[in-house]
Amino acid sequence: MSEKTTNLKKWFNKNKTQFVYLGMILPGFIWMILFFYIPVFGNVIAFKDFRFHPGGFLSSIINSKWVGFDNFKFLFSTKDAYLITRNTVLYNVAFIVLGLITSVTVAIVMSMLRSKKKIKRFQTMMLFPHFLSWVIISFFVYSFLSPDKGAVNMILGMVGVDPINWYNAPKFWPFILLLIGTWKGIGYNSVVYFASIMGIDPTYYEAAIIDGASKWQQIKYVTLPQLAPLISILMILAVGNIFRADFGLFYQVPRGSGSLYNVTMVLDTYVYQGLKISGDLGMSAAAGLYQSTIGCILLISTNAIVRKLDPDSSLF
C-alpha cells in the first residue's frame, strides 16, 4: 500500500465522524436546493404575461411575453391596496407581540414545574394545536360560533343575551383571529423558549437565591436576560415575514364570509382570490416576489439595528 493511500485512509478515519454528520444533513441540503434555490429562477414569471405552452413549463416561460412591472400594478393600483397592506402588517405585529408574551410566559411556567411527567403532558397539550390543519380548526370554530347551534350563542341564550350572527359581525373578528392564531402557535414557540431556559447555567439561580432573590426577581434578572438573544433572533425573523399572512387562518376560519372582507382580507388571500378569478400566474408571482423583497429588506434592516445596539443578539 502506497504512502499516499495510507495517509488518505488515516485522514478518512480521523474525520469519519464529520462524514457521518455530513451524510445526515445531505437529504435536507438536497431538498433545500431543489425546492428553495432552483425555484428562485422562476421569479422571472413576475415580469412576464405567463401563458402555458405545449412545450412544457420552461417553454412557457421563454415564450411568454415580457411585460416588466405591469404585474405589480395589480397590487398597487387597486383600491384595496391600502386595506390588505394594513391588515397584513397590523395582524402580524399583533401576532409578534402576543406570541412573544404568551410563549415566554408558558415556557417560564413549564420551567418551574418539578414533575417531568407534568411537563411532558403539558407540552403535548400545548403542541397539539400546532399539528392541526386550518380546515379542522375552522370546523371547531364554527361549532362555537354557528349562528343557530353554536356553543357560544347557546350560552348567551342561557343568560338572556340575544344570539350573535358571528360571521356577519366584523368588529369581533380581529380578536377572534388573534386568539386562534396565538392559540395554535403558542405550543411550538414555547418549546423553543423552554429549551433555552433549560440550558441556562443553574449557578445563576443558585447565586440569586443566596442573595435572597424571589421567584419574580430570578425571572427578571436571570431568565429574561439569558433569553434576550433568542428573543431578539426570533423577533428579527418574524419582522422579515411581516408582509406574509397565514393563508389558512384568514381564508378557512372566516369561511369566506363577504361581510368580513374588511377585517379578514390580507395580501395572501387577496392574491388567491385574484388568481382564482383571473388565473394570472404572473400576478401571483409578482405578489410573492414583492413579499419576499420587502421581507428581506426589513430583515436586513432590523438585524443591522439590533447589531448596532447589541452585537451578541443579532442574527448575523
Secondary structure, 3 states (H helix, E strand, C coil): CCHHHHHHHHHHHHCHHHHHHHHHHHHHHHHHHHHHHHHHHHHHHHHEECCCCCCCHHHHHHHCEECCCHHHHHHHHCCCHHHHHHHHHHHHHHHHHHHHHHHHHHHHHHHHCCCHHHHHHHHHHHHHHHHCCHHHHHHHHHHHHCCCCCHHHHHHHHCCCCCCCHHHCHHHHHHHHHHHHHHHHHHHHHHHHHHHHHCCCHHHHHHHHHCCCCHHHHHHHHHHHHHHHHHHHHHHHHHHCCCCCCHHHHHHCCCCCHHHHHHHCCHHHHHHHHHHHHCCHHHHHHHHHHHHHHHHHHHHHHHHHHHHHCHHHCCC
